Amino acid sequence: WWRPENLVDSIVRELRERIREGRVLVAVSGGVDSTVTAVLLRRAIGDRLLAVLVDHGFFREGEVEETLRMLRKAGVEPLLVDARREFMEAVRGVRDPEEKRRRIGETFARVFKRIVEENPDIRYLAQGTLYPDVIESGAAPGADRIKSHHNVGGLPSWLGLEVVEPLREFYKDEVRRLALALGLPRELAYRHPFPGPGLAVRVIGEVTEEKLEIARRASRIVEEELKKAGLYEKVWQAFAVVGDDRWVGVKGDRREEGHIVIVRVVESEDGMTADWTRLPYDVLDSISRRITSEVPGVTMVAYAVTTKPPATIEPQ
Ligand code: XMP
């Protein structure tokens, strides 16, 4: 009987057999995919694993600290690389979504290249690529390219590393079960997916500090309100998006032209198709009230009610 839980030992064994010498670099993000990848490798090859958390500055509130704490508990001690300024420079002035993704991918590659040069015994690059990622990036035969997911297809070959992807045959729900089988906390196992380029693709148009801060604070509110309503684990993703459109508002008796925040909450099996969640009106109401009162510069909250397809889940 095929159960992901039963596969832990054989995945670890295969990794150990394949990686006989040299070290493995893994970029961890705090998500379930990269965490499970890192923990499997830690079991297979011990301290020949070099886990790196690259802080690109596009994480959500408190995410970097929480991720470091969780990984240490799981026996993985990541190296924290602060590349916030480098990433912000890379996307400055860029409006086109694919160009934004391309520059973020390029910056990741540059950061990794430096790490590899400083650690010449690194021979492999491990990635938490899942089966749907393989299909969506057009890596599978016959599939159309929809978005360039930054973690698929491997980094440029000039990195000179062999790619290890222990999860490329699994769907998300199976990886969540692997996480629990590895003794990782339930909170991690049921964390929503978060795109590699982070909040940068939840900001429509140019990425500015102001818009990033709005996406960061509004997203936290969306997640908090869903948890409060007991709905967080029932949905696939829940987040807030901001662009350049404005809506005139009144604060006190003053006119204020503020940003429009779009809230997106979707249900999905594997991210390939999705339906918008029919949230109760009172939950939508709390989200809207909190965002307009707690996040400076926001005068309107809208709810995204389009399925995938035709829309994708993330705005970019
Ligand atoms: P879309 O927006 O294409 O997203 O409907 C499908 C699922 O993939 C996630 N996503 C990403 N994951 N790197 C990732 O690891 C990426 O670059 C990326 N872009 C989108 C998205 O959050 C959704 O769950």
Residues whose N, C-alpha, C, O or C-beta is under 5 A from the ligand:
A	BS01	XMP	K147 S148 H149 H150 N151 P193 F194 P195 G196 P197 G271 T312 I313 E314
